[in-house]
């Protein structure tokens, strides 16, 4: 696995809240309700630069349409969360990003919303946004061919062989590459972080099994 495993630093500066709460480093960097967003953006970008200077790839999550203008150029891989996978503006954003991006399955476990999102992000779009200088502008994108699905579970885990096979078939039926990422967190670990390694070990066993079968 040492020649196949890729370490990517998870750098999430924004947090989507179910109701209210701390929204992340960019929104409130000092966690004191001062909401010094200017400083939050500076801290975030400086950290991204530091990590990139170490030749390490970064992973970020995109929650709004403005923040990416400050950090997307330093992001190696991005994610759109389960709550926003159905959002048209997030699909438009994805179509213009220069990095691979994953759409998570819906909070109810449905994968169709993620497959629809991948197809939407592959297409060209024209929409209202802002430039890097903060000016309103009409943006034209050419589409992003490097999008995939992220399995994050729902009411129960969804990383079993049958789950993965079902997603693979659905992707192929939609004319998409069967590129699937498994999220060790959320429902796949029953929201217990100590189970992350357990999920990883189970998936590694499955991976080795499939690898051996392909070599026969």
N, C-alpha and C positions, 0 to 999 in steps of 0.2 A: 504493500500500500504506500510505501514511502515515495514512490515515483508518481502516485496518483492523487494523494491527499493534498488538498490546497488549503492553507490556513488564511483566512480572511478576518480582519479585525472588525468586529461589530461596533459601529459608531453611531448610535441612535441618540440624536439630540432633541427629538420631539416625542411627546407621549400623548396619544389619543385617549381621552378620558371618557368613561361611560357616562359620568355625570359631571362632577367638577373635581379639581385637584391640581397638583403641580403638572404643568404641561411640558416640562423639559428644560434643558439647559439654555436653549436659545430664548425661550419665552421669559424665563425668570432665573437667570444664572446664579443668583445669590440665595435663591429659595427664601426670600423675605418679602414677597409681594411687591418688590420695587419694579419688577418687569422691565429691567434694563436690557431691552432687546438688542440695542446697538452693541452693547458689550457682549451679549450672548452670541451674536453673529461673529464678532471678532475672536472670541474664545474658540468657537466651533471651527472656524476656518483655520486658525493657527494650529489647532490640534490635528485637523486633517492634513495640513502641510507637514507637520512633524512626522506623522505616520507615513505619509507618502515619501518623505525623505529617507525613511528607513527601508524603502523598497517593499513595503507591505501593502497589499490591496485592502481597500476599505469597503464596508457594507453599510448602507444608510437606508433609512425609511423616509418616504416622501409623504407628508401629510397635507401640505398646502401648495399653492401655485407660485409663491414668491420666493420662499426659502431656497428652492433648488438653484435659483440664479446665483446664489452666494457660495454653494458648496458642490453642485452637481459635477463640476469639472474635476473635482478631486475624489469623486465617488466611483469605485470600481464595479460595484454591483448594488442594485437598489431593490426595494420591496414596496409593494402596495398592500396595505393591511386588509383583513377580512371585511371590515366595515366600509372600506372605500373602494373595493374592487369593482363594485357596480357603478361607481361615480363616473359620469361622462368626462368631467374635467380632469380626473386623474388618468383616465385612458388617453386623453389628448396629451397630457403631460408626458406620459410614457412614450407616446409616439415620437416625441422630439428629443428624448434623452439619448446620450451617446454611450450608455452603459447597458449591460444585460440587466434585466429586471424581472422579478417574480411577482405574480398575483396570487394571493392566498385564496383558498377555497372559502366559501361563505361561512358565516358564523353558525348557520344551521347545517353545515356539512356539505351543501351542494357544490358540485364542481363546475356546473354549467356556467355560472357567473364568471368564474376565472377563465374558462375557455372562451367565452364571449369577449372578455376583456383582452385576452391575447390577440384574438382576431381583430379587435378594434384598434389596438395599439400597433398592429402591423400595417395598418392603413395610413395614408396621408391625411392630415387634418389642417383646417384653417380655423383659428379661434383668437379671441382677445386675450392678451396677456401683458406682461411687463418686460422691458428690456433689462439688461444688466445695470443700466443707469437709472432704473426705476421709472422709465417713461412708458405710458400705455402704448401698446402696439398691436397690430394684426400679425399673428404668427402663422407661418406655413411650415408644416413638418413633412418629412418624407416617409415616416413610419419606422418602427423599431422591430427588426426581425429576430432580435435576441431576447424575446420574452418567454417565460415558462410558468408553470403552475407550482405553487407551494402547498403541500398537504400539511395542514396544521391541526387536523382533528376538529371535532365539534362537541357533540354530547358524548362521544367516545373517540378513541384513537382511530386513525385511518391510514396506518402504514403497513397493514397486513399484506401478504402476497396477493390476496384477492382484491383488496382495495387498489393496490398499485396497478394490477392488471386491468381493472375496470377503467381506471383513469387513462392508462396507456391506450386502450381501445377507443375511448371517447375522443382523445386527442387525435388519433390517427383517422377516426371517422370524420373529424372536422378539418382534415387536411393539414394538421399541425405535427411537428416533430414531437416524439414522446420524451420530452425533456421534463423530468419530474424531480422536485426537491422536497425532502422530508424535513419538517420543522420538529426538532426534538422537544420543543416546549409546548405551551398551551395544553390542549386536550390530549395530545399524544403522550404527555407525561402526567396527565391528570393534575396539571398545574403544581407538580411537586418537582422542584429542580433537581433533587437527589436522584430522580429517575432518568435524567438525561443520559447518563452513561449506560443505563440498562437499555434504553431505546437504541443508542448507538451500537451496542454490542449485538442486539438482535438484528439490526439492519446490516451490520458487517457480516454476520453469519449468512444472511440471505444473499448478500452481494457475492461472497466467495463461492457460494453454491451455484449461482447463476454463471459466474465467471468460469468455473470448472466445467459446467455443462456446455458452454460456448466453445471450449477448447477441445471437446471430444470429436 
